[in-house]
Amino acid sequence: MDDRLSESVEKVQDIIDSMPDLSAKISALNYVRKRLHDNGPFRDEPVDCVLWVGVDEIEANDYNPNTVAPPEMELLCTSIEQDGYTQPIVTWAREDNVFEVVDGFHRNRVAREREAVAERIKGHLPITVTNSDRTERGDRIASTIRHNRARGKHGVTPMSDIVVELRRRNWSDKKIGKQLGMDPDEVLRLCQIMGLADMFSDRDFTEAWEAAEIFSENGQSNEDITDSLD
């Protein structure tokens, strides 16, 4: 280790220690982390820069379809109470200086609902900020879904709402499928759930759907169709 680096770190530490209040110290630490991140080899990786931000500066998004059952939520609370925050909240920085949650909705809740946790983290949460060029709402929705799909369960109706919104934002079925990790049939079914025929009237059906349509035209019941497709 270069002695100059060690001396510089000690000077920075002395400066921060001499600051009069917690808020100033946290701001200084965030500043140092950001400067190191911006000039480091991993500047394109959000996880390289974890900042501590007051909970009042963080807002949940209004589209997250991920649900956590009470037992799993209680387990998350226990995990954070005993192990601390091991993962930051993933956010994007809005123009009004508010950080909107992309991933970590329930970790965000714990900090607000568990008094012991809130006291320990001094009313702050660890966050990372997604790349600054991903400010379009559709991109943020897709990012949330990608973060979620490997973990929790998505409610069917909220997921349908999201697919419909992305289509209204001129996302193609191919783009939705690629960005959200869905096959074409899954995108189609979620559109159908909302009863929006205009959303999928121009889509190609799979062989199973085509077969069902043929059987239906021949007067067979839904039960007959289902049996024939098994």
KASULSUL-V565676 format. One record per residue. SS is DSSP state (a for helix, b for strand, c for the rest). OMEGA is omega in radians with two decimals (NA if undefined). BURIAL is 1 if it has 9 or more other C-alpha atoms within 8 Angstrom, else 0. Layout:
# KASULSUL-V565676
ss = (SS | SS)
omega = (OMEGA | OMEGA)
burial = (BURIAL | BURIAL)
This chain:
# KASULSUL-V565676
ss = (c | c | a | a | a | a | a | a | a | a | a | a | a | a | a | a | a | c | c | c | c | a | a | a | a | a | a | a | a | a | a | a | a | a | a | a | a | a | c | c | c | c | c | c | c | a | a | a | c | c | b | b | b | b | a | a | a | b | b | c | c | c | c | c | c | b | b | c | c | a | a | a | a | a | a | a | a | a | a | a | a | a | a | c | c | c | c | c | b | b | b | b | b | c | c | c | c | c | b | b | b | b | b | c | a | a | a | a | a | a | a | a | a | c | a | a | a | a | a | a | c | c | c | b | b | b | b | b | b | c | c | c | c | c | c | c | a | a | a | a | a | a | a | a | a | a | a | a | a | c | c | c | b | b | c | a | a | a | a | a | a | a | a | a | a | a | a | a | c | c | c | c | a | a | a | a | a | a | a | a | c | c | c | a | a | a | a | a | a | a | a | a | a | c | c | c | a | a | a | a | c | c | c | c | c | c | a | a | a | a | a | a | a | a | a | a | a | c | c | c | c | a | a | a | a | a | a | a | a | c)
omega = (3.13 | -3.14 | 3.14 | 3.12 | 3.13 | 3.14 | -3.13 | 3.13 | 3.13 | 3.11 | 3.12 | 3.14 | 3.12 | -3.14 | -3.12 | 3.14 | -3.10 | -3.12 | -2.95 | -3.07 | -3.07 | -3.11 | 3.13 | 3.14 | 3.13 | 3.11 | 3.14 | 3.11 | 3.10 | 3.13 | -3.14 | 3.13 | -3.12 | 3.13 | 3.11 | 3.14 | -3.08 | -3.10 | -3.11 | -3.11 | -3.11 | -3.07 | -3.13 | -3.14 | -3.10 | -3.07 | 3.13 | -3.10 | 3.09 | -3.12 | 3.05 | -3.03 | 3.12 | -3.09 | 3.13 | 3.13 | -3.09 | 3.11 | 3.06 | 3.03 | -3.06 | -3.06 | -3.03 | -3.13 | -3.07 | 3.13 | 3.08 | 3.14 | -3.12 | 3.14 | 3.14 | 3.10 | 3.11 | 3.11 | 3.09 | 3.11 | 3.13 | 3.14 | -3.11 | 3.10 | -3.04 | -3.06 | -3.06 | 3.09 | 3.12 | 3.09 | 3.09 | 2.99 | 3.10 | -3.06 | 2.88 | -3.04 | 3.10 | -3.12 | 3.14 | 3.09 | 3.04 | 3.10 | -3.12 | -3.07 | 2.99 | 3.08 | -3.13 | -3.11 | -3.07 | 3.02 | 3.06 | 3.12 | -3.09 | -3.11 | -3.10 | -3.01 | 3.14 | -3.05 | -3.11 | 3.11 | -3.13 | 3.14 | -3.09 | -3.10 | 2.99 | 3.07 | -3.13 | 3.07 | 3.06 | -3.13 | 2.83 | -3.11 | -3.12 | -3.08 | -2.99 | -3.11 | -3.10 | -3.08 | -3.13 | -3.05 | 3.13 | 3.11 | -3.13 | 3.09 | -3.14 | 3.12 | 3.11 | -3.12 | 3.12 | 3.12 | -3.02 | -2.85 | -3.13 | -3.05 | -3.02 | 3.10 | 3.12 | 3.01 | -3.06 | -3.10 | 3.08 | 3.10 | 3.07 | 3.10 | -3.10 | 3.13 | 3.12 | 3.14 | -3.14 | 3.09 | 3.09 | 3.05 | 3.05 | 2.99 | 3.08 | 3.09 | 3.14 | -3.13 | 3.12 | -3.13 | -3.12 | -3.05 | -3.09 | 3.11 | -3.12 | 3.00 | -3.07 | 3.14 | -3.14 | 3.08 | -3.14 | -3.11 | 3.14 | 3.04 | -3.11 | -3.11 | -3.14 | 3.12 | -3.10 | -3.09 | -3.11 | -3.12 | -3.06 | -3.09 | -3.11 | -3.06 | 3.04 | 3.14 | 3.05 | 3.13 | -3.13 | 3.13 | -3.13 | 3.13 | -3.14 | -3.13 | -3.14 | 3.14 | -3.12 | 3.13 | 3.14 | 3.06 | -3.14 | -3.12 | 3.07 | 3.14 | 3.11 | -3.12 | -3.13 | 3.13 | -3.07 | -3.11 | -3.12 | NA)
burial = (0 | 0 | 0 | 0 | 0 | 1 | 0 | 0 | 0 | 0 | 0 | 0 | 0 | 0 | 0 | 1 | 0 | 0 | 1 | 0 | 0 | 0 | 0 | 1 | 1 | 1 | 0 | 1 | 1 | 1 | 0 | 0 | 1 | 1 | 0 | 0 | 1 | 0 | 0 | 0 | 0 | 0 | 1 | 0 | 0 | 1 | 0 | 0 | 1 | 1 | 1 | 1 | 1 | 1 | 1 | 0 | 1 | 1 | 1 | 1 | 0 | 0 | 0 | 1 | 0 | 1 | 0 | 0 | 0 | 0 | 0 | 0 | 1 | 0 | 0 | 1 | 1 | 0 | 1 | 1 | 1 | 0 | 0 | 0 | 0 | 0 | 0 | 1 | 1 | 1 | 1 | 1 | 1 | 0 | 0 | 0 | 0 | 1 | 1 | 1 | 1 | 1 | 1 | 1 | 1 | 0 | 1 | 1 | 0 | 1 | 1 | 1 | 0 | 1 | 0 | 0 | 1 | 1 | 0 | 0 | 0 | 0 | 1 | 1 | 1 | 1 | 1 | 1 | 1 | 1 | 0 | 0 | 0 | 0 | 0 | 0 | 0 | 0 | 1 | 1 | 1 | 1 | 1 | 1 | 1 | 1 | 1 | 1 | 1 | 0 | 0 | 1 | 1 | 1 | 1 | 0 | 1 | 1 | 1 | 1 | 1 | 1 | 1 | 1 | 0 | 1 | 1 | 0 | 0 | 0 | 1 | 0 | 1 | 0 | 0 | 1 | 1 | 0 | 1 | 1 | 0 | 1 | 0 | 1 | 0 | 0 | 1 | 1 | 0 | 1 | 1 | 1 | 1 | 1 | 0 | 1 | 0 | 0 | 1 | 1 | 0 | 0 | 0 | 0 | 0 | 0 | 0 | 0 | 0 | 1 | 1 | 1 | 0 | 0 | 1 | 1 | 0 | 0 | 0 | 1 | 0 | 0 | 0 | 0 | 1 | 1 | 0 | 0 | 0 | 0)
